[in-house]
Amino acid sequence: MDLRVYLSSIRRYPLLSRTGEHRLALESRRGVEEAHRALVEANLRLVVKIVLGYRPSGVLVEDLISEGNIGLMEAARRFDPSRGVRFASYAAWWIRKFVGAALERNAAQSSLPVPASPGGERRRIASLDSVLSDAGEGSSPHAGLCERRSGPEELALEQDLEQALRSILHKMPATERTVLEVRYGLADGRVKTLQEVGVLLGCTRERVRQIEQRALERARRLLER
């Protein structure tokens, strides 16, 4: 992510008045996806402002922005406008929560030794290897985990992969977890393209591809333990 390009792109989203914010928040609570998205988009600059207030070492600013954007989306999902609090004040807590968690994970991972890889989980790793070899080829996520079934062996590998990913999602950073969930339809069965995930996270298509590749590599290491 080029930060200057990203900042330029999010400036097109107008800031909300208290009345406009209240209306969108009410609609978002009723499940109107467009209202939820508009509430998030209008506050993407808040994420950048908060992230730039940190001075982390070893963590890319764009990664922290992606983490903060996930916190922002969580805030939009939970926000109750009837409590009389402005959304920005409420969202700031969630943004800092996700950014802080990302920094803590990075610090913990930097201090841990890499464990030796025992045998086992061969089918899961073989299945994941097949995805790693295909990663980045096109904008659709490997046709999903349910659209490549040409025979019983391939079906078994895909089922192994889905089970493997679900078993380690809770151990992954929020951004990587979200990318895998939406790219492979693990959350709601609906597979999203790189472009769609980029809109969701507020980053470029290429950045999503990089996060996905990193997430798959991390998944492989977790499965080898």
FENHULIN-V909969 format. One record per residue. N is the residue number from 1. RES is the residue in one letter. SS is DSSP state (alpha for helix, beta for strand, coil for the rest). PSI is psi as a letter, one per 20 degrees, with the letter a starting at -180 (* if undefined). BURIAL is b if it has 24 or more other C-alpha atoms within 12 Angstrom, else e. Layout:
# FENHULIN-V909969
<<N,RES,SS,PSI,BURIAL> <N,RES,SS,PSI,BURIAL>>
This chain:
# FENHULIN-V909969
<<1,M,coil,p,b> <2,D,coil,o,e> <3,L,alpha,h,b> <4,R,alpha,g,e> <5,V,alpha,g,e> <6,Y,alpha,g,b> <7,L,alpha,h,e> <8,S,alpha,h,e> <9,S,alpha,h,e> <10,I,alpha,i,b> <11,R,coil,i,e> <12,R,coil,i,e> <13,Y,coil,o,e> <14,P,coil,q,e> <15,L,coil,q,e> <16,L,coil,q,e> <17,S,coil,r,e> <18,R,alpha,h,e> <19,T,alpha,g,e> <20,G,alpha,h,e> <21,E,alpha,g,b> <22,H,alpha,g,b> <23,R,alpha,g,e> <24,L,alpha,h,b> <25,A,alpha,h,b> <26,L,alpha,g,b> <27,E,alpha,h,b> <28,S,alpha,g,b> <29,R,alpha,h,b> <30,R,coil,j,e> <31,G,coil,j,e> <32,V,coil,o,e> <33,E,alpha,h,e> <34,E,alpha,h,e> <35,A,alpha,g,b> <36,H,alpha,g,b> <37,R,alpha,g,b> <38,A,alpha,h,b> <39,L,alpha,g,b> <40,V,alpha,g,b> <41,E,alpha,h,b> <42,A,coil,i,b> <43,N,coil,j,b> <44,L,alpha,h,b> <45,R,alpha,h,b> <46,L,alpha,h,b> <47,V,alpha,g,b> <48,V,alpha,g,b> <49,K,alpha,g,e> <50,I,alpha,g,b> <51,V,alpha,g,b> <52,L,coil,i,e> <53,G,coil,i,e> <54,Y,coil,q,e> <55,R,coil,m,e> <56,P,coil,q,e> <57,S,coil,p,e> <58,G,coil,j,e> <59,V,coil,p,b> <60,L,coil,q,b> <61,V,alpha,h,b> <62,E,alpha,h,b> <63,D,alpha,g,b> <64,L,alpha,h,b> <65,I,alpha,g,b> <66,S,alpha,g,b> <67,E,alpha,g,b> <68,G,alpha,h,b> <69,N,alpha,h,b> <70,I,alpha,g,b> <71,G,alpha,h,b> <72,L,alpha,g,b> <73,M,alpha,h,b> <74,E,alpha,g,b> <75,A,alpha,g,b> <76,A,alpha,h,b> <77,R,alpha,h,b> <78,R,alpha,i,b> <79,F,coil,p,b> <80,D,coil,o,b> <81,P,alpha,i,b> <82,S,alpha,i,e> <83,R,alpha,i,e> <84,G,coil,j,e> <85,V,coil,p,e> <86,R,coil,q,b> <87,F,alpha,h,b> <88,A,alpha,h,b> <89,S,alpha,g,e> <90,Y,alpha,g,b> <91,A,alpha,h,b> <92,A,alpha,h,b> <93,W,alpha,g,e> <94,W,alpha,h,b> <95,I,alpha,g,b> <96,R,alpha,h,b> <97,K,alpha,g,b> <98,F,alpha,h,b> <99,V,alpha,g,b> <100,G,alpha,h,b> <101,A,alpha,h,e> <102,A,alpha,g,b> <103,L,alpha,h,b> <104,E,alpha,g,e> <105,R,alpha,g,e> <106,N,alpha,g,e> <107,A,alpha,g,e> <108,A,alpha,g,e> <109,Q,alpha,h,e> <110,S,alpha,h,e> <111,S,alpha,i,e> <112,L,coil,p,e> <113,P,coil,q,e> <114,V,coil,o,e> <115,P,coil,q,e> <116,A,coil,q,e> <117,S,coil,o,e> <118,P,coil,r,e> <119,G,coil,r,e> <120,G,coil,r,e> <121,E,coil,k,e> <122,R,alpha,g,e> <123,R,alpha,g,b> <124,R,alpha,g,b> <125,I,alpha,h,b> <126,A,alpha,g,b> <127,S,alpha,g,b> <128,L,alpha,h,b> <129,D,alpha,h,b> <130,S,alpha,h,e> <131,V,alpha,g,b> <132,L,alpha,h,b> <133,S,alpha,h,e> <134,D,alpha,i,e> <135,A,coil,p,b> <136,G,coil,i,b> <137,E,coil,n,e> <138,G,coil,r,e> <139,S,coil,i,b> <140,S,coil,q,b> <141,P,coil,m,b> <142,H,coil,k,b> <143,A,coil,j,e> <144,G,coil,r,b> <145,L,coil,i,b> <146,C,coil,j,b> <147,E,coil,j,e> <148,R,coil,k,e> <149,R,coil,n,e> <150,S,coil,i,e> <151,G,coil,r,e> <152,P,alpha,h,e> <153,E,alpha,g,e> <154,E,alpha,h,e> <155,L,alpha,g,e> <156,A,alpha,g,e> <157,L,alpha,g,b> <158,E,alpha,h,b> <159,Q,alpha,h,b> <160,D,alpha,g,b> <161,L,alpha,g,b> <162,E,alpha,g,b> <163,Q,alpha,h,b> <164,A,alpha,g,b> <165,L,alpha,g,b> <166,R,alpha,h,b> <167,S,alpha,h,e> <168,I,alpha,j,b> <169,L,alpha,h,b> <170,H,alpha,i,e> <171,K,alpha,i,e> <172,M,coil,q,b> <173,P,coil,q,b> <174,A,alpha,g,b> <175,T,alpha,g,b> <176,E,alpha,h,b> <177,R,alpha,g,b> <178,T,alpha,g,b> <179,V,alpha,g,b> <180,L,alpha,g,b> <181,E,alpha,g,b> <182,V,alpha,h,b> <183,R,alpha,h,b> <184,Y,coil,j,b> <185,G,coil,k,b> <186,L,coil,h,b> <187,A,coil,g,e> <188,D,coil,j,e> <189,G,coil,i,e> <190,R,coil,o,e> <191,V,coil,p,b> <192,K,coil,q,b> <193,T,coil,r,b> <194,L,alpha,g,b> <195,Q,alpha,g,b> <196,E,alpha,g,b> <197,V,alpha,h,b> <198,G,alpha,g,b> <199,V,alpha,g,b> <200,L,alpha,g,b> <201,L,alpha,i,b> <202,G,coil,k,b> <203,C,coil,r,b> <204,T,coil,r,b> <205,R,alpha,g,b> <206,E,alpha,h,b> <207,R,alpha,h,b> <208,V,alpha,g,b> <209,R,alpha,g,b> <210,Q,alpha,g,b> <211,I,alpha,g,b> <212,E,alpha,g,b> <213,Q,alpha,g,b> <214,R,alpha,h,b> <215,A,alpha,g,b> <216,L,alpha,h,b> <217,E,alpha,g,b> <218,R,alpha,g,b> <219,A,alpha,g,b> <220,R,alpha,g,b> <221,R,alpha,h,b> <222,L,alpha,h,b> <223,L,alpha,h,b> <224,E,alpha,i,b> <225,R,coil,*,e>>
